[in-house]
Amino acid sequence: MREMEKKRPLTLQFRKIVPEHPYHFFFSRQYVGPKQTGFWKHDHDYFEFFLVESGTVIHTINGMQELLVPGDLRFILPDDVHRLQREKDKEFAVYNCNIDAELFQTCFRFLTAGRLAADDFRHRLHLSGSAFEDLLSQLKSFVLSWKSFTPFQVRLAGRAMIVRVLELFLKHQDTPGFRPVWLEELCMQMQRPENFCHGVRRLFELTDYSQEHVSRSIRKYLGITPRQLILEYKMQNVVRELIHTDQSVNRIALQNGFRNYAYFHKSFLARYECTPLHFRKNFSGDTVKQSAKSLRKAFPGKKPLQPC
């Protein structure tokens, strides 16, 4: 599902980062100066988070680029392919934590009671003011002093830090408009005719998640079923083609995945309270705005894709 860069990434393994490190996590401060490139593209077999301390980070993840600034807290999944680069002639510093997959899952299940998947919460936060300063101070303190702790103190303090960071992410889980990144990406792909024409089957093929998890997430975050979502995308494209082309209604229905014309006609009538021919004849800008209402509500700020 994710858009991968062409060159195969380097896969980092937790036990090979610091072989002599006896714990299931590793905290560090990473500095990239003006003469350094940054970090090469890679994925890993562990979870990770990092907090930007200073400078601007050009972060490329799964083929998409974002700029991270001081206070940005970023969560990385094991199969995320990413790299960190600096701006030209600039520098940056981040505090980073690598977490063994088993330890992460234990902490995550403890906080969520198993009702949430790691992909289902916000993966980027911006901390400001005291929230940023407090977390930065704790990370600095741990990185500088952990070697003077007893093994028990290291395990206790490290796990407490991991839980605290996860709590920050989970605290923003239910903010208005939030949807998992994987679901946003899936829906953007399903807006394309070459995908929605193949129906629910194609929806499930485009993700590694189970059908049950995908269906449950669509109902939870969008308030509709997978079939209703696909029907919305089909109708959006039908409306565009009725307006912008002179193709017959039957042809438009077929090329948008409707094999049963009676079902298409009934569905169109239920949504727009008129037939496709009447819609085309009496089209107005207000009608199109109304027809897109449900998708804009589900994805505020997203522009509909143009017909292919």
C-alpha positions in Angstrom: 0.0 0.0 0.0 2.7 2.4 0.9 4.6 4.1 -1.9 8.2 2.7 -1.6 11.3 4.3 -3.1 12.9 2.2 -5.9 16.2 1.4 -4.2 15.9 -1.3 -1.6 16.4 0.3 1.9 18.9 -0.8 4.5 17.2 -2.8 7.2 18.5 -2.0 10.7 18.2 -4.7 13.4 17.8 -3.8 17.0 20.4 -6.2 18.3 23.0 -5.0 15.9 22.7 -1.3 16.6 24.5 -1.6 20.0 25.3 -5.3 20.4 26.6 -5.0 23.9 23.5 -3.0 25.1 21.6 -5.3 27.5 18.2 -3.5 27.4 15.2 -3.6 25.1 15.4 0.1 24.3 18.2 2.5 23.3 18.0 6.3 23.8 20.5 8.6 22.1 21.1 12.2 20.9 21.8 12.4 17.2 23.5 15.5 15.8 24.0 16.2 12.0 26.3 19.1 11.2 26.6 21.3 8.1 29.2 19.0 6.5 27.2 15.8 7.2 24.6 14.3 4.9 22.2 12.9 7.4 20.8 9.4 7.7 20.4 7.1 4.7 17.1 5.6 3.7 16.3 2.6 6.0 13.7 0.6 7.7 14.1 -1.6 10.8 12.8 -4.5 12.9 11.9 -2.2 15.9 9.7 0.8 16.7 11.2 4.3 17.0 10.3 7.8 18.1 12.4 11.0 17.9 12.0 14.5 19.1 13.5 17.4 17.2 15.7 19.5 19.5 17.0 22.1 17.1 17.2 22.9 13.4 15.0 21.7 10.6 14.8 18.1 9.6 13.9 17.1 6.0 12.2 13.8 6.8 11.2 11.5 4.0 8.9 8.6 5.0 7.3 6.1 2.7 8.0 8.3 -0.3 6.5 11.4 1.2 8.5 14.4 2.5 7.8 16.5 5.5 9.7 19.3 7.3 10.1 18.8 11.1 11.0 21.6 13.4 11.9 21.9 17.1 9.1 20.4 19.2 8.0 17.9 16.5 7.7 14.4 17.9 7.6 11.6 15.3 6.7 8.0 15.7 8.1 5.4 13.3 6.8 1.8 12.6 9.1 -1.1 11.8 8.2 -1.2 8.1 8.3 2.5 7.6 11.1 3.4 5.1 12.5 6.8 6.0 15.6 9.0 6.1 16.5 12.2 7.8 18.4 15.0 6.1 19.4 18.6 6.9 18.7 21.8 5.0 21.6 23.1 3.0 24.4 24.4 5.1 22.3 23.9 8.2 22.4 21.5 11.2 19.9 19.6 13.3 19.8 17.6 16.5 17.2 15.0 17.6 16.7 12.8 20.6 15.9 9.3 19.5 14.6 6.1 21.0 14.7 2.6 19.5 12.3 0.2 21.1 12.4 -3.6 20.7 9.1 -4.8 19.1 8.2 -7.1 22.0 8.7 -4.4 24.6 6.7 -1.8 22.5 3.8 -4.2 22.1 3.8 -4.9 25.9 3.7 -1.1 26.7 1.2 -0.4 24.0 -1.2 -3.1 25.1 -0.9 -1.9 28.7 -2.0 1.6 27.7 -4.7 0.6 25.2 -6.0 -2.7 26.6 -5.6 -4.2 23.2 -8.3 -2.0 21.6 -6.0 -0.1 19.3 -3.4 -0.9 16.7 -0.1 1.0 16.5 -1.1 2.2 13.0 -4.3 3.7 14.4 -3.0 6.7 16.3 -1.5 10.0 15.2 2.2 9.6 14.3 3.3 13.2 14.5 2.8 15.7 17.2 4.1 19.2 17.8 4.9 20.1 21.4 5.4 23.7 22.5 6.1 25.6 25.6 6.4 23.6 28.8 5.3 20.3 27.1 8.3 20.5 24.8 10.8 21.7 27.5 9.7 19.0 30.0 10.1 16.1 27.6 13.4 17.5 26.2 14.7 17.9 29.7 13.8 14.3 30.6 15.4 12.9 27.5 18.6 14.9 28.0 18.8 13.7 31.6 18.3 10.1 30.8 20.8 10.1 27.8 23.5 11.8 30.0 23.1 9.8 33.2 21.7 6.3 32.5 25.2 4.7 32.7 25.4 5.7 36.3 22.1 3.8 37.1 21.7 0.3 38.3 20.3 -2.1 35.6 17.0 -2.1 37.5 16.9 1.7 37.5 17.7 1.9 33.8 14.9 -0.6 32.9 12.4 1.3 35.1 13.3 4.8 33.9 13.5 3.8 30.2 10.2 2.0 30.2 8.6 4.9 32.1 9.9 7.3 29.4 8.5 5.1 26.6 5.1 4.9 28.3 5.1 8.7 28.8 5.8 9.3 25.1 3.1 6.9 24.0 0.6 8.6 26.4 1.4 11.9 24.6 0.5 10.3 21.2 -2.6 8.6 22.6 -3.8 11.8 24.3 -4.3 13.3 20.8 -6.0 10.1 19.4 -9.5 11.5 19.6 -8.8 15.1 18.4 -11.5 16.3 15.8 -10.8 15.2 12.3 -8.2 12.6 13.2 -7.9 9.5 11.0 -5.1 7.0 10.8 -2.5 7.8 8.1 -3.0 4.3 6.5 -6.7 5.0 6.1 -6.2 8.4 4.6 -3.8 6.8 2.1 -6.1 4.0 1.3 -9.1 6.3 0.7 -7.0 8.5 -1.6 -6.1 5.4 -3.7 -9.7 4.3 -3.8 -10.8 7.6 -5.3 -9.1 6.5 -8.5 -11.5 4.8 -11.1 -9.0 2.0 -11.7 -9.5 1.0 -8.1 -13.1 1.8 -7.1 -14.4 0.1 -10.3 -13.2 -3.2 -8.7 -15.3 -2.6 -5.6 -14.7 -3.8 -2.1 -12.3 -6.6 -3.2 -9.9 -4.0 -4.5 -10.2 -2.0 -1.2 -9.0 -5.0 0.8 -6.2 -5.8 -1.7 -4.6 -2.4 -1.2 -3.9 -2.9 2.5 -2.1 -5.5 4.6 -4.8 -5.2 7.3 -7.5 -7.8 7.8 -10.9 -7.2 6.2 -12.4 -7.0 9.7 -9.9 -4.3 10.8 -10.4 -2.2 7.6 -14.2 -2.4 7.8 -14.2 -1.6 11.5 -11.9 1.4 11.0 -14.0 2.8 8.1 -17.2 2.6 10.2 -15.4 4.1 13.2 -13.7 7.1 11.5 -16.0 7.7 8.5 -19.3 6.5 9.8 -20.2 4.4 6.8 -19.5 0.9 5.5 -16.8 0.0 2.9 -19.5 -0.5 0.3 -21.0 2.9 1.0 -17.6 4.5 0.8 -16.9 3.0 -2.6 -20.4 4.0 -3.8 -19.7 7.6 -2.8 -16.5 7.6 -4.9 -18.2 6.1 -7.9 -21.0 8.7 -7.7 -18.5 11.5 -7.4 -16.9 10.5 -10.6 -20.2 9.9 -12.3 -21.3 13.4 -11.5 -18.0 14.8 -12.9 -18.5 12.9 -16.2 -22.1 13.9 -16.5 -21.0 17.5 -16.2 -17.8 17.6 -18.2 -18.4 15.0 -20.9 -21.1 14.2 -23.5 -20.8 10.4 -23.1 -24.1 8.5 -22.7 -25.3 7.8 -19.2 -25.1 4.1 -19.8 -21.4 4.3 -20.8 -20.6 6.5 -17.8 -22.3 4.0 -15.5 -20.3 1.1 -17.0 -16.9 2.8 -16.9 -17.5 3.7 -13.2 -18.1 0.1 -12.2 -21.8 -0.2 -12.4 -22.7 -3.4 -14.2 -26.3 -3.3 -13.3 -28.0 -0.2 -14.8 -31.1 -0.5 -12.7 -29.0 -0.5 -9.5 -27.1 2.5 -10.8 -30.3 4.4 -11.6 -31.8 3.6 -8.2 -28.7 4.7 -6.3 -28.3 7.9 -8.3 -32.0 8.8 -7.7 -31.7 8.1 -4.0 -28.7 10.5 -3.7 -29.6 13.4 -6.0 -33.4 13.1 -6.1 -33.4 13.1 -9.9 -32.4 10.9 -12.8 -28.9 11.2 -14.3 -30.4 12.8 -17.5 -32.3 15.4 -15.5 -29.2 16.1 -13.4 -27.1 16.7 -16.6 -29.8 19.0 -18.0 -30.4 21.0 -14.9 -26.8 21.0 -13.5 -25.8 23.9 -11.3 -22.7 24.6 -9.2 -24.7 24.3 -6.0 -25.8 20.8 -7.1 -22.2 19.7 -7.4 -21.3 21.2 -4.1 -24.1 19.3 -2.4 -23.2 16.1 -4.1 -19.7 16.3 -2.7 -20.8 17.1 0.8 -20.4 13.7 2.4 -16.8 13.3 1.1 -15.8 16.8 2.1 -17.2 16.0 5.6 -15.2 12.8 5.8 -12.0 14.4 4.5 -11.9 18.1 5.3 -9.4 20.0 3.2 -8.9 17.2 0.7 -9.5 18.2 -2.9 -11.3 15.6 -5.0 -9.2 13.9 -7.7 -9.9 14.9 -11.2 -11.3 12.3 -13.6 -8.6 10.1 -15.2 
